[in-house]
Amino acid sequence: MSTPGTPTMHPAAADGTPPQGRIDTSADQSGLTHFDESGQAHMVDIGDKRPTHRIAVARGTIRMRPATLATIRDGSANKGDVLGVARIAAIQGAKRTADLVPLCHPVALTRVTADFELDETMSAVHCTVQAECDGRTGVEMEALTAVQIGLLTIYDMCKAIDRGMLIDNVGLLEKRGGKSGAWVRTES
């Protein structure tokens, strides 16, 4: 057994062959998994992880003028169905996460949903995304990326009438699956 941050050799294969020099550098002494013990960035080795069903849910908000929200609600934006396009953009964002975030593994997503809620009181649109896969690594980054791409698409489609829109409160709400199990945000 090794201490955190100390490289450990992966166990030999079932046939007794050596581990091919693979070193587990999944966490440096700070606990950050994307840096090796010398501080160099690397893609985490997930080769020995067992595939499990993984789910992540993320949410974010875009705030705007009431007239902008009314335009979205009424479907009267010059560029068309704002929320319909934002939904497709969010799903596409989840699928392209590994292209955007340098050290993310490409993930074979099995499901992505993007839901938008109009909030008249806050003059805002809330986006909630659930991403799922059966794999060796989680889908938190896919859910977070999807939320932000969905909200950016709303901004893009409505910026001609409201450049002051503000995207905020983007965060992970929950994740399930994998070695670390379930995590749920407890604060609002």
C-alpha positions as a Markdown table, in Angstrom:
| # | Residue | x | y | z |
|---|---|---|---|---|
| 1 | Met | 0.0 | 0.0 | 0.0 |
| 2 | Ser | 1.2 | 3.5 | -0.8 |
| 3 | Thr | 0.6 | 6.9 | 0.7 |
| 4 | Pro | -1.3 | 9.5 | -1.3 |
| 5 | Gly | 0.9 | 11.1 | -4.0 |
| 6 | Thr | 3.3 | 8.2 | -4.0 |
| 7 | Pro | 3.4 | 6.4 | -7.4 |
| 8 | Thr | 2.4 | 2.8 | -7.2 |
| 9 | Met | 2.8 | 0.0 | -9.7 |
| 10 | His | -0.4 | -1.5 | -11.1 |
| 11 | Pro | -0.8 | -5.1 | -10.2 |
| 12 | Ala | 0.5 | -7.8 | -12.7 |
| 13 | Ala | -1.9 | -9.2 | -15.2 |
| 14 | Ala | -3.8 | -12.4 | -14.3 |
| 15 | Asp | -1.2 | -14.4 | -16.3 |
| 16 | Gly | 1.6 | -13.0 | -14.2 |
| 17 | Thr | 3.1 | -10.7 | -16.8 |
| 18 | Pro | 4.7 | -7.6 | -15.5 |
| 19 | Pro | 2.6 | -4.4 | -15.4 |
| 20 | Gln | 4.4 | -2.9 | -18.4 |
| 21 | Gly | 5.8 | -0.1 | -16.3 |
| 22 | Arg | 2.5 | 1.6 | -15.8 |
| 23 | Ile | 2.7 | 3.9 | -12.8 |
| 24 | Asp | -0.4 | 5.2 | -11.0 |
| 25 | Thr | 0.1 | 9.0 | -10.8 |
| 26 | Ser | -3.6 | 9.7 | -10.3 |
| 27 | Ala | -3.1 | 12.1 | -7.4 |
| 28 | Asp | -0.2 | 14.2 | -6.4 |
| 29 | Gln | 0.3 | 15.3 | -2.8 |
| 30 | Ser | -2.3 | 18.1 | -3.1 |
| 31 | Gly | -4.9 | 15.6 | -4.1 |
| 32 | Leu | -5.3 | 17.0 | -7.6 |
| 33 | Thr | -5.6 | 14.2 | -10.1 |
| 34 | His | -4.4 | 15.9 | -13.2 |
| 35 | Phe | -0.9 | 16.6 | -12.1 |
| 36 | Asp | 1.9 | 14.1 | -11.5 |
| 37 | Glu | 4.3 | 14.2 | -8.5 |
| 38 | Ser | 6.5 | 16.7 | -10.4 |
| 39 | Gly | 3.6 | 19.0 | -11.1 |
| 40 | Gln | 3.2 | 18.2 | -14.8 |
| 41 | Ala | -0.3 | 18.0 | -16.2 |
| 42 | His | -1.4 | 14.6 | -17.5 |
| 43 | Met | -4.5 | 12.7 | -18.4 |
| 44 | Val | -5.6 | 10.5 | -15.5 |
| 45 | Asp | -5.1 | 6.7 | -16.1 |
| 46 | Ile | -8.6 | 5.1 | -15.9 |
| 47 | Gly | -7.5 | 1.8 | -17.5 |
| 48 | Asp | -7.9 | -0.2 | -14.3 |
| 49 | Lys | -11.2 | 1.3 | -13.2 |
| 50 | Arg | -14.4 | -0.8 | -13.5 |
| 51 | Pro | -17.1 | 0.5 | -15.7 |
| 52 | Thr | -20.2 | 1.6 | -13.8 |
| 53 | His | -23.4 | 3.5 | -14.7 |
| 54 | Arg | -22.6 | 7.1 | -14.0 |
| 55 | Ile | -24.9 | 10.1 | -13.8 |
| 56 | Ala | -24.2 | 13.8 | -13.3 |
| 57 | Val | -26.7 | 16.7 | -12.9 |
| 58 | Ala | -25.6 | 20.3 | -13.3 |
| 59 | Arg | -27.5 | 23.6 | -13.3 |
| 60 | Gly | -27.0 | 27.2 | -14.2 |
| 61 | Thr | -28.9 | 30.4 | -14.7 |
| 62 | Ile | -28.9 | 33.3 | -17.2 |
| 63 | Arg | -30.4 | 36.5 | -15.9 |
| 64 | Met | -31.9 | 39.1 | -18.3 |
| 65 | Arg | -34.3 | 42.0 | -18.7 |
| 66 | Pro | -38.0 | 41.1 | -18.3 |
| 67 | Ala | -38.6 | 42.1 | -22.0 |
| 68 | Thr | -35.9 | 39.6 | -23.1 |
| 69 | Leu | -37.5 | 36.8 | -21.0 |
| 70 | Ala | -40.9 | 37.7 | -22.6 |
| 71 | Thr | -39.4 | 37.4 | -26.0 |
| 72 | Ile | -38.1 | 34.0 | -25.2 |
| 73 | Arg | -41.4 | 32.9 | -23.6 |
| 74 | Asp | -43.4 | 34.2 | -26.5 |
| 75 | Gly | -41.2 | 32.6 | -29.2 |
| 76 | Ser | -40.8 | 36.0 | -30.9 |
| 77 | Ala | -37.0 | 36.2 | -31.1 |
| 78 | Asn | -35.7 | 37.0 | -34.6 |
| 79 | Lys | -33.5 | 34.0 | -34.6 |
| 80 | Gly | -36.3 | 31.5 | -33.9 |
| 81 | Asp | -37.0 | 29.1 | -31.0 |
| 82 | Val | -34.4 | 30.1 | -28.5 |
| 83 | Leu | -34.9 | 27.3 | -26.0 |
| 84 | Gly | -35.2 | 24.6 | -28.7 |
| 85 | Val | -31.9 | 25.7 | -30.2 |
| 86 | Ala | -30.3 | 26.0 | -26.7 |
| 87 | Arg | -31.4 | 22.4 | -25.9 |
| 88 | Ile | -29.7 | 21.0 | -29.0 |
| 89 | Ala | -26.6 | 23.2 | -28.2 |
| 90 | Ala | -26.4 | 21.8 | -24.7 |
| 91 | Ile | -26.6 | 18.2 | -25.9 |
| 92 | Gln | -23.9 | 19.0 | -28.5 |
| 93 | Gly | -21.8 | 20.6 | -25.8 |
| 94 | Ala | -21.9 | 17.5 | -23.6 |
| 95 | Lys | -20.8 | 15.4 | -26.6 |
| 96 | Arg | -17.9 | 17.7 | -27.4 |
| 97 | Thr | -16.6 | 18.2 | -23.9 |
| 98 | Ala | -13.3 | 16.3 | -24.5 |
| 99 | Asp | -12.6 | 18.6 | -27.4 |
| 100 | Leu | -13.0 | 21.7 | -25.2 |
| 101 | Val | -11.5 | 20.6 | -21.9 |
| 102 | Pro | -7.9 | 19.4 | -22.5 |
| 103 | Leu | -7.6 | 16.6 | -20.0 |
| 104 | Cys | -11.1 | 15.2 | -20.1 |
| 105 | His | -11.5 | 11.6 | -21.5 |
| 106 | Pro | -13.8 | 11.2 | -24.4 |
| 107 | Val | -16.9 | 9.6 | -22.9 |
| 108 | Ala | -19.5 | 7.5 | -24.7 |
| 109 | Leu | -22.6 | 9.2 | -23.4 |
| 110 | Thr | -25.7 | 7.0 | -23.2 |
| 111 | Arg | -28.1 | 9.9 | -22.4 |
| 112 | Val | -28.2 | 13.7 | -22.1 |
| 113 | Thr | -31.3 | 15.7 | -21.2 |
| 114 | Ala | -31.4 | 19.5 | -21.1 |
| 115 | Asp | -34.3 | 21.2 | -19.5 |
| 116 | Phe | -35.0 | 25.0 | -19.3 |
| 117 | Glu | -37.2 | 26.7 | -16.8 |
| 118 | Leu | -38.4 | 30.3 | -17.2 |
| 119 | Asp | -38.3 | 32.2 | -13.9 |
| 120 | Glu | -40.5 | 35.3 | -14.1 |
| 121 | Thr | -39.6 | 36.4 | -10.6 |
| 122 | Met | -35.9 | 36.4 | -11.2 |
| 123 | Ser | -36.2 | 37.4 | -14.9 |
| 124 | Ala | -34.1 | 34.4 | -15.7 |
| 125 | Val | -33.8 | 31.0 | -17.4 |
| 126 | His | -32.5 | 28.1 | -15.5 |
| 127 | Cys | -30.9 | 25.2 | -17.4 |
| 128 | Thr | -30.6 | 21.7 | -15.8 |
| 129 | Val | -28.7 | 19.0 | -17.6 |
| 130 | Gln | -28.4 | 15.3 | -16.8 |
| 131 | Ala | -25.6 | 13.3 | -18.5 |
| 132 | Glu | -25.2 | 9.6 | -18.2 |
| 133 | Cys | -22.8 | 6.9 | -19.4 |
| 134 | Asp | -21.7 | 3.4 | -18.6 |
| 135 | Gly | -18.0 | 3.9 | -18.3 |
| 136 | Arg | -14.8 | 4.2 | -16.3 |
| 137 | Thr | -14.9 | 7.9 | -15.6 |
| 138 | Gly | -17.7 | 10.3 | -14.5 |
| 139 | Val | -19.8 | 12.7 | -16.6 |
| 140 | Glu | -19.6 | 15.8 | -14.4 |
| 141 | Met | -17.6 | 17.8 | -16.9 |
| 142 | Glu | -20.1 | 16.8 | -19.7 |
| 143 | Ala | -23.1 | 18.0 | -17.6 |
| 144 | Leu | -21.3 | 21.3 | -16.6 |
| 145 | Thr | -20.2 | 22.0 | -20.2 |
| 146 | Ala | -23.7 | 21.3 | -21.5 |
| 147 | Val | -25.2 | 23.8 | -19.1 |
| 148 | Gln | -22.8 | 26.5 | -20.1 |
| 149 | Ile | -23.2 | 25.9 | -23.8 |
| 150 | Gly | -27.0 | 25.9 | -23.5 |
| 151 | Leu | -26.9 | 29.2 | -21.6 |
| 152 | Leu | -24.3 | 30.7 | -24.0 |
| 153 | Thr | -26.6 | 29.9 | -26.8 |
| 154 | Ile | -29.4 | 31.8 | -25.2 |
| 155 | Tyr | -27.1 | 34.7 | -24.8 |
| 156 | Asp | -26.0 | 34.5 | -28.5 |
| 157 | Met | -29.6 | 34.3 | -29.7 |
| 158 | Cys | -30.8 | 37.3 | -27.6 |
| 159 | Lys | -27.7 | 39.5 | -27.4 |
| 160 | Ala | -29.1 | 41.9 | -30.1 |
| 161 | Ile | -31.8 | 42.9 | -27.6 |
| 162 | Asp | -30.0 | 42.5 | -24.3 |
| 163 | Arg | -26.2 | 42.5 | -24.1 |
| 164 | Gly | -26.3 | 42.8 | -20.3 |
| 165 | Met | -27.5 | 39.2 | -19.7 |
| 166 | Leu | -25.5 | 37.5 | -16.9 |
| 167 | Ile | -24.7 | 33.8 | -16.6 |
| 168 | Asp | -24.2 | 32.6 | -13.1 |
| 169 | Asn | -24.7 | 29.9 | -10.5 |
| 170 | Val | -23.3 | 27.1 | -12.7 |
| 171 | Gly | -22.5 | 24.1 | -10.6 |
| 172 | Leu | -22.8 | 20.4 | -10.1 |
| 173 | Leu | -26.0 | 19.3 | -8.2 |
| 174 | Glu | -25.2 | 15.6 | -8.0 |
| 175 | Lys | -23.2 | 12.7 | -9.3 |
| 176 | Arg | -23.7 | 9.0 | -9.0 |
| 177 | Gly | -21.6 | 6.0 | -9.9 |
| 178 | Gly | -18.0 | 5.1 | -9.7 |
| 179 | Lys | -15.7 | 4.3 | -6.9 |
| 180 | Ser | -16.5 | 7.5 | -4.9 |
| 181 | Gly | -20.3 | 6.7 | -5.1 |
| 182 | Ala | -23.0 | 9.4 | -4.8 |
| 183 | Trp | -22.5 | 13.1 | -4.1 |
| 184 | Val | -25.3 | 15.6 | -3.7 |
| 185 | Arg | -24.9 | 19.4 | -3.2 |
| 186 | Thr | -26.2 | 20.3 | 0.2 |
| 187 | Glu | -26.0 | 24.1 | 0.0 |
| 188 | Ser | -28.1 | 26.1 | -2.4 |
